[in-house]
Amino acid sequence: MKPIVFKNINISVPYKGIYRRLGYRENITSVSLKQKKEIEEYIVEALSYISLKGAGMRLAISGKYTDKIVLENGTVFKSSGLAKMLQSSSGVLLIAATCGNKIMSSIKKNSLGKNVTKAVVFDAVASEMTDAVLDWIIGYFRNQLRREGKSITSRRFSCGYGDFVLQNQKLMHKILKLKSLGVKLSKTFILIPEKSVTAVAGII
C-alpha cells in the first residue's frame, strides 16, 4: 500500500480566510485602499514562495475499540476521541499538506525586524493555503468515493487535538511517506517546515 502523492498543487487563493486570519471581518472591519494594496502585494509575494504538496491514503479499519482504532496495515491510533468520531466509519483517509520551506524562511527573516507586517501576512497566507490543500485532497478522494457510494466525514482529527497525542505524527509521517515531500519530523514530533499538517477523516 502506497499513499497518493500530489506535487505542484494549484488551488484558488482563499482571500476571505487570509483576511479573516489577519483579523479583518467582512462588513465590520474597514480597510483603507492603501492598506488593501499593501496586503494584496504581500499576498502575491507570499504565493511566489509557496510550493504546495500533499499526500493521501485510504485504509480500512480492522478493529474498533472505545479508546483506539486498528487499521488494516496494523497501525494503532490510541484516542477515544478519534474512535468516537470513527464509530460509523469503515475506513480512514489519512492526509497531509505542506507549503514548503521557502515561505517559512521568508517569514522568519521578516519577523526578525525586517518587515513584521509582511511576516504576519505571509504567515496568514501560508496557513490558509495549507488548510486549503487539505480540503483539495479531501475533495479528490471524495470524488473517488462517491463512485463507490461512500463519503467522507465532515470532521477530521489532527495530531495534538484532544487525546490524539502529538506522538501519532510519527506514524502519519511514516505511512504517508512525508519525507518524499521534504517534510521532516522533529524530536518533539513537530512537522518541519512548520506550515505542514496531517489529519485523519473517516470513510463512511
C-alpha positions as CSV (number, residue, x, y, z in Angstrom):
1,M,0.0,0.0,0.0
2,K,1.3,3.4,-1.0
3,P,0.0,6.9,-0.5
4,I,-1.1,9.0,-3.4
5,V,1.4,11.9,-3.6
6,F,0.3,15.3,-5.0
7,K,3.0,17.7,-6.2
8,N,2.6,21.2,-7.7
9,I,-0.9,21.6,-6.5
10,N,-2.8,24.6,-7.9
11,I,-5.7,26.0,-5.9
12,S,-7.7,29.2,-5.7
13,V,-6.3,31.7,-3.2
14,P,-8.6,31.8,-0.1
15,Y,-8.6,35.6,0.2
16,K,-11.5,35.6,2.7
17,G,-9.7,33.2,5.0
18,I,-6.5,35.1,4.8
19,Y,-8.2,38.4,5.7
20,R,-10.1,36.7,8.5
21,R,-6.9,35.3,9.9
22,L,-5.4,38.8,9.8
23,G,-8.3,40.0,12.0
24,Y,-10.5,41.6,9.3
25,R,-14.2,40.9,9.5
26,E,-16.4,41.5,6.4
27,N,-18.8,44.4,6.8
28,I,-17.3,45.1,10.2
29,T,-13.6,46.0,9.8
30,S,-12.8,48.8,7.3
31,V,-9.6,48.5,5.2
32,S,-8.2,51.6,3.5
33,L,-7.2,51.4,-0.2
34,K,-3.6,51.8,0.9
35,Q,-3.8,49.0,3.4
36,K,-5.5,46.7,0.9
37,K,-2.9,47.4,-1.8
38,E,-0.1,46.7,0.6
39,I,-1.7,43.4,1.8
40,E,-2.5,42.3,-1.7
41,E,1.1,42.9,-2.8
42,Y,2.3,40.9,0.2
43,I,-0.1,38.1,-0.7
44,V,1.2,37.9,-4.2
45,E,4.8,37.8,-3.0
46,A,4.0,35.1,-0.4
47,L,2.4,33.0,-3.1
48,S,5.7,33.1,-5.1
49,Y,7.4,31.4,-2.2
50,I,4.8,28.7,-1.6
51,S,5.2,25.2,-3.1
52,L,2.0,23.2,-2.3
53,K,2.4,19.5,-1.9
54,G,0.3,16.8,-0.2
55,A,-0.4,13.1,0.2
56,G,-3.4,10.9,0.9
57,M,-4.1,7.3,1.7
58,R,-7.2,5.2,2.2
59,L,-7.1,2.4,4.8
60,A,-9.7,0.1,6.1
61,I,-10.4,-0.1,9.8
62,S,-9.8,-3.7,11.0
63,G,-10.6,-3.1,14.7
64,K,-12.7,-0.6,16.7
65,Y,-12.4,-0.1,20.4
66,T,-13.6,2.7,22.8
67,D,-10.1,4.0,23.2
68,K,-8.4,3.1,19.9
69,I,-8.7,2.0,16.3
70,V,-6.7,-0.6,14.4
71,L,-6.1,-0.2,10.7
72,E,-5.6,-2.9,8.0
73,N,-1.8,-2.3,7.9
74,G,-1.6,-2.9,11.7
75,T,-1.3,0.8,12.7
76,V,-2.9,1.5,16.0
77,F,-4.2,5.0,16.8
78,K,-4.9,5.4,20.5
79,S,-7.6,8.0,21.1
80,S,-11.1,7.8,22.5
81,G,-12.0,11.0,20.7
82,L,-10.8,9.6,17.3
83,A,-12.5,6.3,18.0
84,K,-15.8,8.0,18.7
85,M,-15.6,10.1,15.5
86,L,-14.9,6.9,13.5
87,Q,-17.6,4.7,15.1
88,S,-19.7,4.7,11.9
89,S,-16.7,4.6,9.6
90,S,-15.5,1.5,7.7
91,G,-12.1,3.1,6.9
92,V,-10.0,6.2,7.3
93,L,-8.5,8.8,5.0
94,L,-5.0,9.9,6.1
95,I,-4.0,13.2,4.6
96,A,-1.1,15.7,4.7
97,A,-0.2,19.0,3.2
98,T,2.8,21.3,3.2
99,C,3.6,24.7,1.7
100,G,7.4,24.2,1.6
101,N,10.5,25.7,3.1
102,K,10.9,28.9,1.2
103,I,7.9,30.7,2.6
104,M,9.0,29.7,6.2
105,S,12.5,31.1,5.6
106,S,10.9,34.4,4.4
107,I,8.6,34.6,7.4
108,K,11.5,34.1,9.8
109,K,13.6,36.6,8.0
110,N,10.9,39.3,8.0
111,S,9.7,38.6,11.6
112,L,13.2,39.4,12.9
113,G,12.6,43.0,12.3
114,K,13.0,43.5,8.6
115,N,9.2,43.8,8.0
116,V,7.0,42.4,10.7
117,T,3.8,43.3,8.8
118,K,4.9,41.3,5.8
119,A,5.8,38.4,8.1
120,V,2.3,38.4,9.6
121,V,0.6,38.4,6.1
122,F,3.0,35.7,4.8
123,D,2.1,33.6,7.9
124,A,-1.6,34.0,7.3
125,V,-1.2,33.1,3.6
126,A,0.8,30.0,4.3
127,S,-1.6,28.8,7.0
128,E,-4.7,29.3,4.8
129,M,-3.1,27.8,1.7
130,T,-2.0,24.7,3.6
131,D,-5.5,24.2,5.1
132,A,-7.0,24.7,1.6
133,V,-4.7,21.9,0.3
134,L,-6.2,19.5,2.9
135,D,-9.7,20.5,1.6
136,W,-8.5,19.9,-2.0
137,I,-7.1,16.5,-1.2
138,I,-10.3,15.5,0.6
139,G,-12.2,16.7,-2.5
140,Y,-10.1,14.5,-4.7
141,F,-10.9,11.4,-2.6
142,R,-14.5,12.4,-2.2
143,N,-15.0,12.2,-5.9
144,Q,-13.5,8.7,-6.0
145,L,-15.6,7.5,-3.0
146,R,-18.8,8.9,-4.5
147,R,-18.5,6.4,-7.3
148,E,-18.4,3.7,-4.7
149,G,-21.4,5.0,-2.9
150,K,-19.2,6.2,0.0
151,S,-18.4,9.6,1.6
152,I,-16.1,11.3,4.0
153,T,-16.9,12.6,7.5
154,S,-17.2,16.3,7.8
155,R,-15.0,16.2,10.9
156,R,-11.3,15.4,10.8
157,F,-8.7,14.9,13.6
158,S,-5.2,16.2,13.7
159,C,-2.4,15.0,15.9
160,G,-2.3,17.0,19.1
161,Y,-6.1,17.5,19.1
162,G,-7.8,16.2,22.2
163,D,-6.4,12.9,23.3
164,F,-5.0,12.1,19.8
165,V,-1.5,12.9,21.1
166,L,1.3,14.5,19.0
167,Q,3.4,11.3,19.0
168,N,0.9,9.9,16.4
169,Q,2.6,12.4,14.0
170,K,5.4,9.8,13.7
171,L,3.0,7.2,12.4
172,M,1.4,9.7,10.0
173,H,4.9,10.8,8.7
174,K,5.9,7.2,8.1
175,I,2.7,5.9,6.4
176,L,2.3,9.0,4.2
177,K,6.0,9.0,3.3
178,L,6.2,12.7,4.0
179,K,10.0,12.6,3.7
180,S,9.4,12.4,-0.1
181,L,7.6,15.8,0.2
182,G,10.5,17.4,2.0
183,V,8.7,17.2,5.4
184,K,10.8,16.2,8.4
185,L,9.8,15.3,11.9
186,S,11.5,16.9,15.0
187,K,12.4,15.0,18.2
188,T,9.3,16.5,19.7
189,F,7.1,15.3,16.8
190,I,6.7,18.7,15.2
191,L,6.5,18.7,11.4
192,I,9.1,20.8,9.6
193,P,8.5,23.1,7.7
194,E,6.1,24.5,10.3
195,K,3.2,25.0,7.8
196,S,2.8,21.3,7.3
197,V,-0.3,19.5,8.6
198,T,-1.7,16.0,8.8
199,A,-5.3,14.8,9.5
200,V,-7.5,11.8,9.8
201,A,-11.0,11.7,8.4
202,G,-13.5,8.8,8.3
203,I,-14.8,6.9,5.3
204,I,-18.5,6.1,5.7
